[in-house]
Structures are given as C-alpha cells and as structure tokens.
Amino acid sequence: MQTQPVTTEAPKFYQIDLEQDLLGGWTLSREWGQQGGRSSRKRELYLERDAALAAFESARDSQLRRGFQIMFSRGL
C-alpha cells in the first residue's frame, strides 16, 4: 500500500503479510515508513487462521481509510 506522493517528500508505504509457519500457526507482519527512509516493523502470532485473517483485514481496512492505496497484491 502507498500514499500519493506530496510534492517535496517521498510517498509513505504500508506492507502487510500473512504467512503460515511450519507448526500450523500464522504470522501477521506489518512494515511501514517513508520510501527511501526508515521503517518500522511489527509481527503478531496467531494460532487460528480465522483470527489471523480478521486481523489482516482490519489492518488493511484501517490503512485504506487513512488514504493508502493498494499497489499490488498476491495470494488468494
């Protein structure tokens, strides 16, 4: 996800990944920052797919409301 670039600063980005681990749990990873600058990262672990998917969709919807646009997606 990315915001529209402002005239003098680089666009902001927000990346969300949901992956299953080898033991059957789920990891929701979020990374955000300004392109070409520092970024922050947060990881959350979930035991059930439904809870992980709900958290993923909530994070995505929150960023869409803040003005981010989906640049590309992969997966189901």
C-alpha positions as CSV (number, residue, x, y, z in Angstrom):
1,M,0.0,0.0,0.0
2,Q,1.2,3.5,-0.7
3,T,0.1,7.1,-0.3
4,Q,0.1,9.6,-3.2
5,P,3.5,11.5,-3.2
6,V,3.5,15.0,-1.8
7,T,5.5,17.5,-3.9
8,T,8.6,17.5,-1.7
9,E,8.6,14.2,0.2
10,A,8.6,10.6,-0.8
11,P,5.4,8.6,-0.5
12,K,4.7,6.6,2.6
13,F,4.2,2.8,2.4
14,Y,2.5,0.2,4.5
15,Q,3.1,-3.5,3.8
16,I,1.1,-6.4,5.3
17,D,2.0,-10.1,5.0
18,L,0.1,-13.1,6.4
19,E,2.1,-16.4,6.4
20,Q,1.6,-19.8,7.9
21,D,4.5,-21.2,9.9
22,L,5.8,-24.7,9.9
23,L,3.8,-25.6,13.1
24,G,0.5,-24.5,11.7
25,G,0.3,-21.1,13.3
26,W,0.0,-17.8,11.5
27,T,2.3,-14.7,11.4
28,L,0.9,-11.3,10.6
29,S,3.8,-8.9,9.6
30,R,3.4,-5.2,9.1
31,E,6.0,-2.8,7.9
32,W,5.6,0.9,7.4
33,G,7.6,4.1,6.8
34,Q,8.6,6.5,4.1
35,Q,10.2,5.2,0.9
36,G,13.9,5.6,1.0
37,G,13.9,6.3,4.7
38,R,13.5,4.5,8.0
39,S,10.8,1.9,8.5
40,S,9.2,0.1,11.5
41,R,8.1,-3.5,11.7
42,K,5.6,-5.4,13.9
43,R,4.9,-9.1,14.0
44,E,1.9,-10.8,15.6
45,L,1.4,-14.5,16.0
46,Y,-2.0,-16.3,15.8
47,L,-2.9,-19.9,16.4
48,E,-6.0,-19.9,14.2
49,R,-6.4,-18.9,10.5
50,D,-9.7,-17.1,11.0
51,A,-8.3,-14.8,13.8
52,A,-5.2,-14.0,11.7
53,L,-7.3,-13.3,8.6
54,A,-9.6,-11.0,10.6
55,A,-6.5,-9.1,11.9
56,F,-5.1,-8.8,8.4
57,E,-8.4,-7.4,7.0
58,S,-8.7,-5.0,9.9
59,A,-5.2,-3.6,9.3
60,R,-5.8,-3.3,5.6
61,D,-9.1,-1.6,6.0
62,S,-7.6,0.8,8.6
63,Q,-4.9,1.9,6.2
64,L,-7.4,2.3,3.3
65,R,-9.4,4.7,5.4
66,R,-6.2,6.7,6.0
67,G,-5.7,7.2,2.3
68,F,-3.3,4.4,1.4
69,Q,-3.9,2.7,-2.0
70,I,-3.2,-0.9,-2.8
71,M,-0.3,-1.0,-5.3
72,F,-0.1,-4.8,-5.7
73,S,-1.3,-8.0,-4.0
74,R,-0.6,-11.7,-4.1
75,G,-2.2,-14.8,-2.7
76,L,-5.8,-15.9,-2.5
